[in-house]
């Protein structure tokens, strides 16, 4: 199936795409970086590193954390974090609407069930383009 994936490059410092946005959404839903990481089948360390990268990427943090202890720790999106997720999802909606006819054209032309030509032949064809 043809689909569009949106990634915003913030060169040279980083990028924001569907994985990081989903991680932020899970943090918002679950109130925990470790739970958000588990929901995405990633380690706490990987989730924490991604959140830390995002927090350093922007002037304002996206996620605020609370230390553990008797009351337990946790994490939550800051107002800026919620705004960034909302902007990303709005961009996705607008981009999908803009390219929908083109995606349908790709989908119609997919070679579903047809045998594919060898890689060697395709590489030669690409050189002719």
Steps between C-alpha positions, in 0.01 A plus 500: 500500500629846413521738794667825590730529801583847623838582650599855585875551467635764733848498348763480609382415850234233461164392370148429619302220343225252573698294752599789724153650478342167598743474793392847616134399468561190712678709765197730503257207527695293752681761707824304482800476270556135591135407428513693172816312404343165585195590289737549207710189574808704587716514808462772760849621408411536130174680585680728746774582246240594238313720747826661610593562135165670440527708816844624392391562140259781584530812715228367728469140625229274366494264799525580870599223740437444872748304708386175659466439869203424720263688268656335194658670203350585170510712191261728318496707187549869553259741332766543230525121461124473455509784248781337300312168481183683392691692228658178372165317484339799324785502244442127444129554435567786257779312321288185461213704357735673255658181367199264516446495119868425444500220757194350330689510168795319659264247659329425168835437336643272769598165355296295746556134430710561189847347492765766535790543264844425634693770684766502228243579231333770713836667568569511125154648437563767765817605319294571189266736684 
